[in-house]
């Protein structure tokens, strides 16, 4: 009866230049508290089959930072991420609003669909400069994943999922999780030719795993 339920905040982009509080182990020690401000919401962190926006603060933390970000009303707005860069210790967090679908899936003991692609969204400006279409640049493919088994490679640009246009990692993640596990997904992509450097359209069939 003494444990209260935490209220969740809104999209991380709404907290730019707003004061926030880091609690938990933001400086590596248990039960720490740090006060500061969100200085950027344009950072990203890549994971298998998804990409998350990062809230970057002006608060100095530890490479082993842990805990959550609160707004000034006490709402939980982000989950602190451990730094993957040795040259910076600024506290960063993934927006709780963006993680909510994943949290609901895990709380309901449901499976998460998996193909094993780590990708980066290609913006319209980048696509224009490179002379390619918008989509997802495949940064890496996880070992023994359905994507690797099917033949998808680093450097491929994914443009479609089951015939539907893919513009960014968010649309790719949504299409993947809407498809039933065990089904075959058709991925449309373009790959650079090793002979003349032109891009060739290709289709791959991947069997979706559940995790």
N, C-alpha and C positions, 0 to 999 in steps of 0.2 A: 504493500500500500504506500510505502514511502518513495517508491520509484516513479518519477513523473515521465511522461512521454515527450520526447523532443519534437518541436515543430520544425518542419523543413522549409527552407527559403525558396526563392524563385530562381530564374535563370542567372547564371554567373555574370552575364554581360550587363546586368542591371546594377552591379556593385562596383563598376569602374569608378575610381576616385572616391569610394566610400570607405569609412572606417570599419575595421573588422577586428575580431579577437581570435587568436589561436590558442586552443587549450589541448591538453593531453600531454604530449611529449614534444612540443615544437622545437625545443633546444636540446633534445636528447635525454633529458631527465624527466622522470615521472612527475605528473601533477604540476606542469608548468603552464604559465599564462603569458602571452605576448600580445601587445596592442600595436596596430599599424593601419595601413591603407592598401587597397587593391590598386596596383599601378598599371596592370595590363591584363587584358582578357583575350589576347590574340595568340597566345602560345598553344601548342597541341602536344599530346602524347599518343603514341601509336601502340596498339595492342592487336592481337590476332582478330581479324575481321571487324575491327572498329577503331575509331579515332575519337579522342576526347579533348575538349577545350580546357585550357588551364587558366586559372586565376593566379596571377603572379603578384606577390605583395612586396612591400619595402621592409619586411621584417626579417632580420637575420635569424637563422635557425641552425640546426645541425644537419649534416648529411644523413643522419638517422632520424630525421624529424618524423613525427607521427601525431595523429590526433585529428581534430576537426576545426573548421573555421566557423565562427558565429558572427552574425550581424549584431548591431547594437541593441536589437530587441530580443536577442537570445535565440534566434532561429538558426538551425544548422544549415549552412549554405555550401559547405565544401568539405571534402575529405582530403587531408594533407597527404601529398605524395613525397616519398623519399627522393632526394636529389640524385640524379644519374650523372651529374656533372661535377667534377672535382673542383672546378674553379668558381663555383657559386654556391652559396648557402641560403639564398633567398627562399622564403617559404612559399611553396606552390600548392595549389589544391585543385581537384576536379570538382566541378559543380555537382551538388547533390541532385539538382533537377535533371541533369543529363544522365545521371546514374540510376534514376528512379525506375525505369523499365527493367534494368538488370537486377536491381534490388528486389523488385516485386517477383520476378521470375525465380530468383533464388529462395525467397521467403515462401513461395508456393511449392517449392521442391520440384520445379519444372526443369526440363533439360534446356541447354543452350546449344543452338546449331553452330557447327564449326566447319570451316573449310581451310583455315590456316594461312590466310593472306594478310600481310601487313602492307598497307597502302597509304599513299599520300594523295590528297585531293589536288587535281590540276586546275588552277583558276583559269578564267577566260583570258587574262593577260598572259599567263604562262603558256597556254595553248596557242595563242596567236604568235608569240615569239618563237615557239618551237615548231610551228606549222603543223600541229596535231589537233585533234578534237579534245574537248574537255572530258574528264573521266577520272580514273584512279591510276596513278603510277604505282606499280607493284615494286615496293622497296625490297621486300624479301618474302620468301615462302618457307613456312615451318617444315622441318624435317618429318618425313613420313605422313604428312598431312594429305587430305584429299586433293588439295591444289597441286602439291608436288607430284603425287601419283598420276594425276591427269596430264601433267606436263607444263603447267603454268610456270613462268620464269620471272626472275627479277628483270625489270626494265619493260615488261609488258604494260600496256595501258588498257585497263578494263573499261569498256564503254556500254555494256549491256548485261542484264541478268534476266534470263528466261524471256528474252525479247523486249524487255522494258529498258528504257534509257537510264544509264547510271551517270549522274553528274558529279557526285561526291561520295565520301565514305559514309555519310549519314544515310543516303539513299541505298547504298549497297548493304549496309547493316540491317536496315529495315526490311529490304526484300529477302535477305537471308533468313531472318528470324520469323518472317511470315510464312516461309515454306516449311513443310513438314520434314522432320528428320528422317533419313533413310531414302528420301526421294532423290532423283537426279536433277541437278540444276545445270542449265546451259549458260555458260559464260561467253559473252562476245568480247573480243579484244583486238587490239592491233599490236603487231610486233615488228620491230625494225629488222629489215633484211640485212644479213651479213655481207651480201654481195654488192648492192648498190645503195644501201642506206635508206631505201624507201620503206614505208610502213605497209604491212600486209594484214588484211582482216582475217581473223581465225575464230573458230568456235571450239569450245571444250566442254565435255560433259563431266560433271563432278558429282559424286555421291555424297550427300550431306551427312556428316556424323553428328551425333548428339553427345553432349558432355554435361 
